[in-house]
């Protein structure tokens, strides 16, 4: 019985850990939050630019100026081969939401180079060092990750927000029911990188913590 369980565990592990797919980026946007991580963004940019230069990748730098700016740029700027944030979980969240508001054919791979006060999504992807993360982006390595789509029960077709690895929910007090619409969440299988590839097929999933997927 123990041998059977070990074999099943091995099969499940192979199903859940998906191999990296390689892109060939030649031009990428680096979106820098200069205020994240105690102001570490610009210094991190300086440390990773040589990585892209060594890989002959042309970099276009975008500096965020206010909350939501990274998402706005991900939604509106003419895209290159990749759209990569230098920041933390907030920057990653904004970029993912901005990119997923585009038509599917208009999306490109997105990524994150950790430089924030909270870098949990980068760490979930094994990207704990900024220069190592830049090398992953430069090599074009991508893996599928899950994205949670959040909408109100009254308007299930209208996605209000996407969540990469963390979503908070609260039960409204009965006397405050008029202030808070009920919400439900659908987990979708999206192709987004080790750094996030947004070319994928939406498949309903059961959501678990830390990005584990059971479809």
Beta strands, then each sheet from edge to edge (+ up, - down):
strand 1: 21-22
strand 2: 27-32
strand 3: 58-63
strand 4: 82-87
strand 5: 109-114
strand 6: 141-142
strand 7: 145-152
strand 8: 155-163
strand 9: 183-190
strand 10: 204-207
strand 11: 213-214
sheet 1: 1+ 6-
sheet 2: 3+ 2+ 4+ 5+
sheet 3: 8+ 7- 9+ 10- 11+
end
